[in-house]
Amino acid sequence: MKKKLTIKEIAELSGVGKSTVSRFFNNGYVSENVRGKIEKIIAENNYEPNVFARGIKAKNNRFIGVIVPCLDSTITSTILMKLDNKLRELGYVPLIINTNHSVSLEISNLENLSRLNVEGIILIATEITKKHREFVNRSRVPVLFIGQICEETYSIVNDEEEAGKLMGEYISKCGHKDILYVSVDEKDILVGSVRKDAVLNEFFKNGIKVDIIMSNFTLETTEHLVFDYLKNRKPTCIVCATDNMAFGAIKALNRLDIKIPEEISVVGFGGYKISELISPPLTTIKFFNSLTGELAAESIVKLLNKEVIPKVQKIDFEFLKRKSVKMLNS
């Protein structure tokens, strides 16, 4: 079997430059004499060009790059499915790249998609760094962030302030005075800072005592941290930054035979479907993630069509009052 030639090797064998071979493959102008040389080398070596790479680098290729932090998240998969469907409905093809929560991989893939000349880029972000901003400032295509606000471009986010405020008000009105808040790193500005501060501000206004422990988004880590915390302290309510973390807290409580909500109440954020199936059903904030995916697809296409859209679009939510919270002042 003959070794597959590279464009550089075709250029050398044809006696022309690499740029000339690239123009040939992208239907640019090449003289008949040069075209004959290139076609002769291709025929002799049974060369098959990378049609995908040629197509994606072409102008108006209809590809939209989509970068996601993971593929096993309930929120990410919900957004992604709606985003994918809506983009295809609008005549575009998503190129989905998973970074496994690696910020450096996220940055490199932004650069890779730029080199491939995609029409636009959508990033489901967990944090915004200087390198993100630098990329946006020099990008030749529209960039849309989901989940974080990047002031240099367009963003779609949950209404974290109002959601956190509502949760804080509810727990306060239920009479809880001793609370554990399980947070995530403040590098995730909206969840680790804005959401947390909105909840805690309501507690502080009502003179409520709050302990804070830092976890990550995983059930396992949260279970371990809450289990250790409960060996020495027993709050009346545990407020978790996400439903998944609330599930970890519930596992820790079950291991210690602590009844929910009779002894300790638990709440979360996210509104995952499984949150209503556990016992007791979890009180939580449901964000409309399907709407986020649909809005992201519509927004990037509007940007491509030079239409005006808001720099920041906020997604509404629904408060799901269930049975994981005990009323202490009834």
C-alpha positions in Angstrom: 0.0 0.0 0.0 1.3 3.4 -1.0 1.8 6.0 1.7 -0.8 8.7 1.5 0.7 11.9 0.3 0.5 15.2 2.0 -0.2 18.5 0.2 3.4 19.5 0.7 4.6 16.3 -1.0 2.2 16.8 -3.9 3.5 20.3 -4.3 7.1 19.0 -4.4 6.4 16.3 -6.9 4.4 18.7 -9.1 7.1 21.4 -8.9 4.6 24.0 -7.6 4.0 25.7 -4.3 1.8 24.5 -1.4 -0.5 27.4 -1.8 -1.0 26.5 -5.5 -2.0 22.9 -4.5 -4.4 24.3 -1.8 -6.0 26.6 -4.5 -6.5 23.6 -6.7 -8.3 21.6 -4.0 -10.4 24.6 -3.0 -11.4 25.3 -6.7 -9.3 28.5 -6.9 -7.6 29.6 -10.1 -4.8 27.4 -11.3 -3.4 27.5 -14.9 -4.2 24.5 -17.2 -0.5 23.5 -17.3 -0.2 23.4 -13.5 -3.5 21.7 -13.1 -2.4 18.9 -15.4 0.8 18.4 -13.3 -1.1 18.2 -10.0 -3.8 15.9 -11.5 -1.0 13.6 -12.8 0.6 13.2 -9.4 -2.8 12.6 -7.8 -3.7 9.9 -10.3 -0.3 8.2 -10.0 -0.6 8.0 -6.2 -4.4 7.4 -5.8 -4.6 10.5 -3.6 -7.9 11.2 -1.9 -8.3 14.7 -0.5 -9.8 15.3 2.9 -13.2 16.4 1.8 -14.2 17.4 5.3 -11.3 19.7 5.9 -11.8 21.3 2.4 -15.5 21.8 3.2 -15.0 23.3 6.6 -12.3 25.8 5.4 -14.5 27.0 2.5 -16.3 30.3 2.9 -19.9 30.0 4.0 -19.3 26.5 5.1 -22.4 26.5 7.5 -20.4 24.9 10.4 -20.8 26.3 13.9 -18.2 25.2 16.5 -19.6 24.2 19.9 -17.2 23.7 22.8 -18.6 22.0 25.9 -16.9 21.2 29.3 -18.3 17.7 29.5 -20.8 15.3 27.9 -22.1 13.6 31.0 -23.8 16.6 32.6 -27.6 16.7 32.7 -27.5 20.5 32.1 -24.9 20.3 29.3 -26.6 17.4 27.4 -30.0 19.1 27.6 -28.6 22.4 26.2 -26.6 20.5 23.6 -29.6 18.5 22.3 -31.8 21.5 21.7 -28.8 23.5 20.3 -28.0 20.8 17.9 -31.6 20.4 16.7 -32.2 24.1 16.3 -28.9 24.8 14.4 -29.7 22.0 11.9 -33.2 23.4 11.6 -31.7 26.8 10.7 -29.4 25.2 8.1 -26.1 24.9 10.1 -24.1 22.0 11.3 -22.6 21.9 14.8 -19.1 20.7 15.4 -19.1 19.6 19.0 -15.8 19.4 21.0 -15.6 18.2 24.6 -12.8 19.6 26.8 -13.3 17.5 30.0 -13.2 20.7 32.1 -9.7 21.6 30.9 -9.4 25.4 30.4 -6.2 25.1 28.4 -7.9 22.6 26.1 -10.8 25.0 25.8 -8.5 27.8 24.7 -6.7 25.6 22.2 -10.0 24.4 20.7 -11.1 28.0 20.3 -7.9 28.6 18.3 -8.4 25.3 16.3 -12.0 26.2 15.3 -10.8 29.7 14.3 -8.2 28.2 12.0 -10.9 25.9 10.4 -12.9 29.1 9.6 -16.1 28.0 11.1 -19.0 30.5 10.7 -19.3 31.0 14.5 -18.4 29.6 17.9 -20.6 28.8 20.9 -18.9 28.0 24.2 -20.6 26.5 27.3 -18.2 28.1 29.8 -17.4 27.4 33.4 -15.0 30.4 33.8 -13.7 33.4 31.8 -10.0 34.0 31.7 -7.7 36.6 30.2 -7.0 34.2 27.3 -10.7 33.8 26.6 -11.0 37.6 26.3 -7.9 37.9 24.2 -9.3 35.3 21.8 -12.7 37.1 21.5 -11.0 40.4 20.8 -9.2 39.1 17.8 -11.8 36.6 16.6 -13.0 37.2 13.0 -16.2 35.3 13.7 -19.0 35.8 16.3 -18.4 34.1 19.6 -21.3 33.4 22.0 -20.8 32.3 25.7 -23.4 30.2 27.6 -23.3 30.1 31.4 -20.8 32.9 32.0 -20.7 36.6 31.1 -17.9 37.7 28.8 -18.1 41.5 28.5 -16.2 41.4 25.2 -18.9 39.5 23.4 -22.4 38.0 23.8 -23.7 35.8 26.6 -26.7 33.7 27.6 -26.9 33.0 31.3 -29.4 31.9 34.0 -31.0 34.6 36.1 -28.8 33.7 39.1 -29.5 36.8 41.2 -33.2 36.4 41.2 -33.1 32.6 41.6 -30.7 32.8 44.6 -32.7 35.6 46.2 -35.9 33.5 45.9 -34.3 30.5 47.5 -32.8 32.5 50.3 -36.2 34.2 51.0 -37.9 30.8 51.1 -35.5 29.1 53.5 -35.6 32.2 55.7 -39.4 32.2 55.8 -39.4 28.6 56.7 -37.7 29.6 60.0 -34.2 28.0 59.5 -31.5 29.8 61.5 -28.5 27.5 61.2 -27.5 26.7 57.6 -24.7 24.9 55.7 -24.1 26.3 52.2 -22.2 24.0 49.9 -20.5 26.1 47.2 -18.1 25.8 44.2 -15.0 27.7 43.4 -15.5 31.4 42.6 -13.7 31.0 39.3 -17.2 29.9 38.2 -18.4 33.5 38.7 -22.1 32.9 38.2 -22.5 29.8 40.3 -19.6 30.2 42.7 -20.2 33.9 43.3 -23.4 35.4 42.0 -25.7 32.6 42.9 -24.0 32.1 46.3 -24.1 35.8 47.2 -27.7 36.2 46.2 -28.7 33.3 48.6 -26.4 34.4 51.5 -27.5 38.1 51.3 -31.0 37.0 52.2 -29.7 35.0 55.1 -27.6 37.8 56.4 -30.5 40.3 56.2 -32.4 37.9 58.5 -29.6 37.3 60.9 -29.2 33.7 60.0 -26.0 31.8 60.8 -24.3 30.2 57.8 -21.3 27.9 57.4 -19.8 27.5 54.0 -17.8 24.6 52.6 -16.2 24.5 49.2 -16.9 21.5 47.0 -16.9 20.9 43.2 -19.8 19.9 41.0 -19.6 16.2 41.8 -21.9 14.1 44.0 -19.0 12.1 45.4 -16.9 15.0 46.7 -19.9 16.7 48.2 -21.0 13.5 49.9 -17.5 13.2 51.5 -17.4 16.8 52.6 -20.9 16.9 54.1 -20.4 13.6 55.8 -17.3 14.9 57.6 -18.9 18.2 58.4 -21.9 16.5 60.0 -19.7 14.6 62.5 -19.3 17.9 64.4 -22.2 20.1 63.4 -25.9 19.7 62.7 -27.5 22.6 60.8 -31.3 22.7 60.2 -30.8 23.1 56.4 -28.2 22.3 53.7 -28.3 24.6 50.7 -26.3 23.2 47.7 -25.2 25.1 44.7 -26.5 22.4 42.4 -28.9 19.5 42.4 -26.1 17.0 41.8 -24.3 18.3 44.9 -27.6 18.1 46.9 -27.8 14.4 45.9 -24.3 14.0 47.5 -25.5 15.7 50.7 -28.5 13.4 50.8 -26.3 10.4 50.5 -24.2 11.7 53.5 -27.4 12.2 55.5 -28.6 8.7 54.7 -25.3 7.2 55.8 -25.7 8.9 59.1 -29.4 7.9 59.4 -30.4 11.6 59.6 -34.0 12.0 58.4 -34.9 14.5 55.6 -36.6 16.9 56.3 -37.5 16.1 59.9 -33.9 16.6 61.2 -32.2 18.4 58.3 -33.7 20.0 55.2 -31.9 20.0 51.8 -32.3 22.2 48.7 -30.5 22.6 45.4 -30.4 24.4 42.0 -31.0 22.8 38.6 -34.4 21.1 38.5 -33.1 17.8 37.2 -35.8 15.3 36.4 -34.4 12.8 39.0 -34.9 15.5 41.7 -38.6 14.7 41.8 -38.1 11.0 41.9 -36.0 10.7 45.0 -37.5 10.4 48.5 -38.3 13.0 49.6 -38.6 15.0 46.3 -36.0 17.8 46.3 -37.0 21.4 46.6 -35.0 23.2 43.9 -34.8 25.9 41.2 -35.5 24.7 37.7 -33.6 26.5 34.9 -35.0 26.2 31.4 -32.0 24.6 29.8 -33.8 23.6 26.6 -34.7 27.3 26.1 -31.0 28.1 26.5 -30.0 25.8 23.7 -32.6 27.1 21.4 -31.9 30.7 22.1 -28.1 30.1 21.6 -28.7 28.7 18.2 -31.0 31.5 17.2 -28.7 34.1 18.6 -25.5 32.9 16.8 -27.4 32.8 13.5 -28.7 36.4 14.1 -25.2 37.5 14.7 -24.1 35.9 11.4 -26.9 37.8 9.7 -25.7 41.1 11.3 -28.9 41.4 13.4 -28.8 43.2 16.7 -29.2 41.1 19.9 -28.7 42.0 23.6 -25.1 41.5 24.9 -26.5 39.5 27.9 -29.7 37.4 27.7 -31.0 36.0 30.9 -33.0 32.7 31.1 -36.0 32.5 33.5 -36.5 29.8 36.1 -39.2 28.0 38.1 -39.2 27.5 41.9 -40.1 23.8 42.6 -41.4 23.7 46.2 -41.3 20.0 47.2 -41.0 18.0 50.4 -37.3 18.2 51.3 -37.7 21.4 53.5 -39.3 21.4 56.9 -41.3 24.5 58.1 -39.9 25.4 61.5 -42.0 28.4 62.2 -45.5 26.9 61.5 
